[in-house]
Amino acid sequence: MGSRRAARCGPGERRVEMTTVGLIGSGHIGSTVARLAVAAGYDVVLSNRRGPDTLADLVDELGPRARAATPPEAAADGDLVVVTIPLKAYRDVPVDPLAGKLVIDTNNYYPDRDGRFPELDAGSTTSSELLQRHLSRSRVVKAFNNIFFKHLLALARPAGSADRSALPVAGDDPSAKAEAAAFLDRLGYDTVDAGTLADSWRYQPDTPAYGVIYSADPQDWERESPADADSVRSALAAASR
């Protein structure tokens, strides 16, 4: 694992195809992204803070495309890496193995869980900007943070499906956003460009694009409902601080 295949995309041109997804954090969202990635033909390297042995059942479920490792190993082996840990632990994300890589940040700020971050309370920055500062040599894109993990699994659809949902992505590097959109497309989702990391507050908790947009019942998130790109754009535009 961790190898990259080169595929021709035009006369004299070659593009790098990402084949391995590293996951730093393998909870509800992380394990769901891993399931979708394996189904889409990726290899996955799972990790968490408790150690590879605690992921044995999930690896067995996912099959030969999956293995467990430590967070630094998942960071090193992933062609792209999904960081899906509580915000309060973002400084624990390994820096050097992620240099130059696309890092997808699924995080949200929950003060009851994470403690208080005065700069987030004041709205002077976003949680993904904090991760980008920590990973100054990486290319951070925010995605997957606004959808309930059960909905993320249930709403994935092949490209062109009439009921395909869209997820917002935000980042400061346009090429990173394009790579993230290609990854999400393979997993079963269209994307909406939500702007820079500074704009990512528009789909954080307590905004119209957070969670409820993919729910059939705002009071009961057990039933999913598709949300297309136009619906996501409208929800992003309706957000206010």
ABEGO torsion letter per residue (X at the ends): XGBBBBBBAEBGBBBBBBABBBBBEABAAAAAAAAAAAAAGBBBBBBBAAEAAAAAAAAAAAEAABBBBBAAAAAAABABBBBBBBAAAAAABBAAAABGBBBBBABBBBAAAAEBBAAAAAGABBAAAAAAAABAABBBBBBGAABBAAAAAAABBBBGBAABBBBBBBBABAAAAAAAAAAAAAAGBBBBBAEBAAAAAAABBGBAABGAAABABAABAABBBBBBAAAAAAAAAABBX
